Amino acid sequence: MNDTKPLKTLLVGCGNMGRHLGKKVYENPNYNLVAVYDVIPENAKEFAEKTGVKVYTDYDEALKKEKPEVVVIATPNSVHAQNTIQAALSGVKGIYCEKPIAVNMAEAKEMARVCRDNQVKLIIGHQRRMSDKYRKMKELIDNGAIGEIKLFRGSCAGDFVSDGTHTVDSILYLNGDVDAEWVSGHVIYERPGTMLYPGKEFTGERYGMNVESGAMALIQFKNGVRAEIFTGTLSLKTEHMSIPFSMLYQNIEAIGTKGRLWIPGDRNNPNLLIMDEQAGGWRAVEYKEYDVWEVVFTEFAATVREGRYHPMCIENAMRGFEIVMAVYESARLRDRLYMPLKQDKYPMDIILEENRILKREW
Ligand SMILES: NC(=O)c1ccc[n+]([C@@H]2O[C@H](COP(=O)([O-])OP(=O)(O)OC[C@H]3O[C@@H](n4cnc5c(N)ncnc54)[C@H](O)[C@@H]3O)[C@@H](O)[C@H]2O)c1
């Protein structure tokens, strides 16, 4: 399949992320976005009017009538597995599915298996590893700019499974996609209804999954590097820094024997800093800015057409998803967890079922 004819594409889920991805695919000449499927057609109305694509409320009908070569899935986490497996069995060649892969290891493994058995290229929405500043940070690490890496520190707003997955993936990328040896995790759970910060109420639920309000994790990688990650209410919060939420989201620091590299948030200026043996403390690193989504989808077209390696491939995402699930399992067992993870269920569900959450006085 070496021709460059635009790939016939179906968008699945037209909420916040779906509309964003739909626009990026619509604008990319490698794709021909023909339709969108959403259980709530009103969500797709404005997008369909702007782009002229058809709207379906029945997935089976959309797949059968349109026969897409690619589907882009941006539905809640709880339906990623069924949306992916149905598309893979319908004969598509490539699937972009949003992160996290699924709601538990059993579903994630099944998605990977069905796609492998049907020669479907599956990538997962960890776009950060393909972005300008993360690629620059990795280039500097690989060139020895801060010596031998000893530790990564990351913090992120939100819950560990939906947002921490980005932090875990970014660190995996920067550390060369090395397997973890063990993880140690801890979760805290505020009373649902608690205001996490002005305007943001903790509900205990996100994208169809039970979630905690705060988590922390230690990850020991097989190359000797350690990572420390803090999310949600345990993360570095905007009120500590008096900057807008959107500027922070994910904060990543690499600590080496000869210096440090730091991405202090998503939209800070400067956005990548270095401290090394040169005098003067932290200084900004220059890098060439680009639209990450253009790179993600252009490279994915080459993956679908020619089988080329994609950095967001399911194999890389599975390594991170196993770590994310292991962090919850470690919190459940209250012990360090040596990989591989043997728990196929979502440990947070079991933590809640077993009433293992410390509820203080409530
Ligand atoms: N990669 C990223 O940086 C990033 C950023 C935000 C969200 N996400 C991920 O994107 C996904 C969607 O998030 P969102 O914020 O757009 O959510 P959303 O609630 O805004 O949108 C979800 C859409 O899916 C539709 N939907 C629900 N169930 C469906 C089904 N069974 N079939 C078809 N459509 C269905 C809903 O009607 C809605 O329009 C989540 O998995 C989230 O983790 C990724």
The ligand as a Tripos MOL2 file, in Angstrom:
@<TRIPOS>MOLECULE
LIG
   44    48     1     0     0
SMALL
NO_CHARGES

@<TRIPOS>ATOM
      1 N1         -4.3240   13.2490   24.0330 N.am      1 LIG1
      2 C1         -4.7420   14.2510   24.7900 C.2       1 LIG1
      3 O1         -3.9880   15.1790   25.0980 O.2       1 LIG1
      4 C2         -6.1570   14.2540   25.3010 C.ar      1 LIG1
      5 C3         -6.7200   15.4410   25.8100 C.ar      1 LIG1
      6 C4         -8.0530   15.4020   26.2830 C.ar      1 LIG1
      7 C5         -8.7600   14.2000   26.2580 C.ar      1 LIG1
      8 N2         -8.1650   13.0620   25.7790 N.ar      1 LIG1
      9 C6         -8.9050   11.7680   25.7370 C.3       1 LIG1
     10 O2         -9.9230   11.8770   24.7570 O.3       1 LIG1
     11 C7        -11.0620   11.0930   25.1270 C.3       1 LIG1
     12 C8        -12.3120   11.9720   25.0280 C.3       1 LIG1
     13 O3        -12.1820   13.0640   25.8900 O.3       1 LIG1
     14 P1        -13.0880   14.3880   25.7190 P.3       1 LIG1
     15 O4        -12.5670   15.3690   26.7060 O.co2     1 LIG1
     16 O5        -13.1910   14.7510   24.2980 O.co2     1 LIG1
     17 O6        -14.5050   13.8500   26.2200 O.3       1 LIG1
     18 P2        -15.9440   14.4660   25.8470 P.3       1 LIG1
     19 O7        -16.8560   13.9800   26.8970 O.co2     1 LIG1
     20 O8        -15.8240   15.9270   25.5770 O.co2     1 LIG1
     21 O9        -16.3100   13.7650   24.4450 O.3       1 LIG1
     22 C9        -16.6160   12.4040   24.3120 C.3       1 LIG1
     23 C10       -17.5610   12.2500   23.1250 C.3       1 LIG1
     24 O10       -17.7500   10.8450   22.8990 O.3       1 LIG1
     25 C11       -19.1550   10.6320   22.7080 C.3       1 LIG1
     26 N3        -19.4250    9.2310   23.0650 N.ar      1 LIG1
     27 C12       -19.5770    8.7020   24.3080 C.ar      1 LIG1
     28 N4        -19.7650    7.3690   24.2140 N.ar      1 LIG1
     29 C13       -19.7280    7.0640   22.8990 C.ar      1 LIG1
     30 C14       -19.8440    5.8490   22.1680 C.ar      1 LIG1
     31 N5        -20.0410    4.6840   22.7740 N.pl3     1 LIG1
     32 N6        -19.7490    5.9110   20.8140 N.ar      1 LIG1
     33 C15       -19.5940    7.1090   20.1850 C.ar      1 LIG1
     34 N7        -19.4680    8.2710   20.8150 N.ar      1 LIG1
     35 C16       -19.5320    8.2470   22.1650 C.ar      1 LIG1
     36 C17       -19.8490   11.6570   23.5610 C.3       1 LIG1
     37 O11       -21.1930   11.8680   23.1490 O.3       1 LIG1
     38 C18       -18.9480   12.8760   23.3550 C.3       1 LIG1
     39 O12       -19.3530   13.6300   22.2300 O.3       1 LIG1
     40 C19       -10.7770   10.5640   26.5250 C.3       1 LIG1
     41 O13       -10.3430    9.2220   26.4250 O.3       1 LIG1
     42 C20        -9.6270   11.4310   27.0290 C.3       1 LIG1
     43 O14        -8.7720   10.7460   27.9240 O.3       1 LIG1
     44 C21        -6.8940   13.0920   25.2880 C.ar      1 LIG1
@<TRIPOS>BOND
     1     1     2 1
     2     2     3 2
     3     2     4 1
     4     4     5 ar
     5     4    44 ar
     6     5     6 ar
     7     6     7 ar
     8     7     8 ar
     9     8     9 1
    10     8    44 ar
    11     9    10 1
    12     9    42 1
    13    10    11 1
    14    11    12 1
    15    11    40 1
    16    12    13 1
    17    13    14 1
    18    14    15 2
    19    14    16 1
    20    14    17 1
    21    17    18 1
    22    18    19 2
    23    18    20 1
    24    18    21 1
    25    21    22 1
    26    22    23 1
    27    23    24 1
    28    23    38 1
    29    24    25 1
    30    25    26 1
    31    25    36 1
    32    26    27 ar
    33    26    35 ar
    34    27    28 ar
    35    28    29 ar
    36    29    30 ar
    37    29    35 ar
    38    30    31 1
    39    30    32 ar
    40    32    33 ar
    41    33    34 ar
    42    34    35 ar
    43    36    37 1
    44    36    38 1
    45    38    39 1
    46    40    41 1
    47    40    42 1
    48    42    43 1
@<TRIPOS>SUBSTRUCTURE
     1 LIG1         1 GROUP 0 **** ****
